[in-house]
Amino acid sequence: MAALVKVLKALSSEPRLKIFRLLKERSLCVNAITGRLGVTQSAVSQHLRILREAGLVEAEKRGCWMHYSVRREALKSHWDSIGRLFDAADRPSAVVQAGRRGAGGRRRKCATRRRSACGPKRPRASRGNARPS
């Protein structure tokens, strides 16, 4: 699960997603990516580092240049994990079901309903604008 979280975080940035899509088509060096995206070389290098650490991208030295490409086998395994995640989202887990029930199996109300994000905000009582002189 930790690997899947790392992959999803790596792909959550728009520039990294654009880089990933470019690399999915063909292997490219950093300079080619900077030319296509219009961002600095250092920014592309940092994004590639994050994609590499997530296991989505691999690097290969060709002469003086490093060429990056998508790791297809990692992509397939993560894609399968994402599919299982959404399949599981269709059915509530036992933990979620147990959390919805209070003592005695009765449905319980939201504990935060009175004052927080669940319900509408209630206006605060006015304390007045009286300041000591």
C-alpha positions as CSV (number, residue, x, y, z in Angstrom):
1,M,0.0,0.0,0.0
2,A,2.9,2.4,0.8
3,A,4.3,1.9,-2.8
4,L,0.9,2.8,-4.2
5,V,0.6,5.9,-2.1
6,K,4.1,7.0,-3.3
7,V,3.0,6.4,-7.0
8,L,-0.2,8.4,-6.6
9,K,1.7,11.3,-4.9
10,A,4.3,11.3,-7.6
11,L,1.6,11.6,-10.3
12,S,-0.4,14.2,-8.4
13,S,1.7,17.1,-9.7
14,E,0.7,18.4,-13.1
15,P,4.3,18.9,-14.4
16,R,5.2,15.3,-13.3
17,L,2.1,14.0,-15.0
18,K,3.0,15.8,-18.2
19,I,6.6,14.4,-18.0
20,F,5.2,10.9,-17.4
21,R,2.9,11.2,-20.5
22,L,5.9,12.3,-22.6
23,L,8.0,9.4,-21.4
24,K,5.2,6.9,-22.0
25,E,5.5,7.7,-25.7
26,R,9.3,7.4,-25.9
27,S,12.5,7.7,-23.9
28,L,13.8,11.3,-23.7
29,C,16.7,13.1,-22.1
30,V,16.2,16.1,-19.7
31,N,17.0,18.7,-22.4
32,A,14.3,17.2,-24.7
33,I,11.8,17.3,-21.9
34,T,12.6,20.9,-21.0
35,G,12.2,22.0,-24.6
36,R,8.8,20.4,-24.9
37,L,7.4,21.6,-21.5
38,G,9.1,25.0,-21.3
39,V,10.4,24.5,-17.7
40,T,13.9,24.8,-16.4
41,Q,16.3,21.9,-16.5
42,S,16.6,21.7,-12.7
43,A,12.8,21.5,-12.3
44,V,12.7,18.6,-14.8
45,S,15.5,16.9,-12.9
46,Q,13.7,17.2,-9.6
47,H,10.4,15.9,-11.1
48,L,12.3,13.0,-12.7
49,R,13.9,12.2,-9.3
50,I,10.5,11.9,-7.7
51,L,9.2,9.7,-10.5
52,R,12.3,7.5,-10.3
53,E,12.0,7.1,-6.5
54,A,8.3,6.1,-7.0
55,G,9.5,3.4,-9.4
56,L,7.7,4.8,-12.4
57,V,10.7,5.9,-14.4
58,E,14.1,4.3,-15.2
59,A,17.2,6.0,-16.4
60,E,19.7,4.7,-19.0
61,K,23.1,6.4,-19.8
62,R,23.6,6.8,-23.6
63,G,26.9,8.5,-24.3
64,C,26.9,11.8,-22.3
65,W,23.2,11.9,-21.7
66,M,20.8,10.2,-19.4
67,H,17.6,9.0,-21.2
68,Y,14.5,8.4,-19.1
69,S,11.6,6.0,-19.9
70,V,8.6,4.6,-18.2
71,R,9.0,1.3,-16.4
72,R,6.2,-0.7,-18.1
73,E,6.1,-3.6,-15.6
74,A,5.8,-1.2,-12.6
75,L,3.1,0.7,-14.4
76,K,1.1,-2.5,-15.0
77,S,1.4,-3.6,-11.4
78,H,0.4,-0.2,-10.0
79,W,-2.5,0.0,-12.5
80,D,-3.8,-3.4,-11.2
81,S,-3.5,-2.0,-7.6
82,I,-5.5,1.1,-8.5
83,G,-8.2,-1.1,-10.1
84,R,-8.4,-3.2,-6.9
85,L,-8.6,0.0,-4.8
86,F,-11.6,1.2,-6.8
87,D,-13.2,-2.2,-6.7
88,A,-12.9,-2.2,-2.9
89,A,-14.4,1.3,-2.8
90,D,-17.7,-0.1,-4.1
91,R,-18.1,-2.2,-0.9
92,P,-17.7,-0.6,2.5
93,S,-15.1,-2.3,4.7
94,A,-15.8,-4.0,8.0
95,V,-14.0,-1.2,9.8
96,V,-16.2,1.5,8.2
97,Q,-19.3,-0.6,9.0
98,A,-18.3,-1.0,12.6
99,G,-17.6,2.7,13.0
100,R,-21.0,3.6,11.8
101,R,-22.6,1.7,14.6
102,G,-22.6,2.8,18.3
103,A,-22.9,0.7,21.4
104,G,-25.6,-2.0,21.1
105,G,-25.5,-2.0,17.3
106,R,-27.5,1.2,17.0
107,R,-26.7,3.8,14.4
108,R,-24.9,6.7,16.1
109,K,-25.0,10.3,15.2
110,C,-21.9,12.2,14.1
111,A,-20.0,13.3,17.2
112,T,-18.9,16.5,15.6
113,R,-22.3,17.5,14.2
114,R,-22.8,20.2,16.9
115,R,-19.9,22.5,16.1
116,S,-17.7,21.5,13.2
117,A,-17.6,20.7,9.5
118,C,-20.5,18.3,9.4
119,G,-23.3,20.7,9.9
120,P,-24.0,24.3,9.0
121,K,-22.1,26.9,11.0
122,R,-24.1,28.6,13.7
123,P,-23.7,32.3,14.1
124,R,-21.6,33.2,17.1
125,A,-23.3,35.3,19.8
126,S,-22.3,38.9,19.5
127,R,-20.2,40.2,22.4
128,G,-20.5,43.8,21.4
129,N,-17.9,46.2,20.4
130,A,-17.5,47.7,23.8
131,R,-13.9,48.4,24.6
132,P,-12.6,49.9,27.8
133,S,-11.6,53.5,27.5
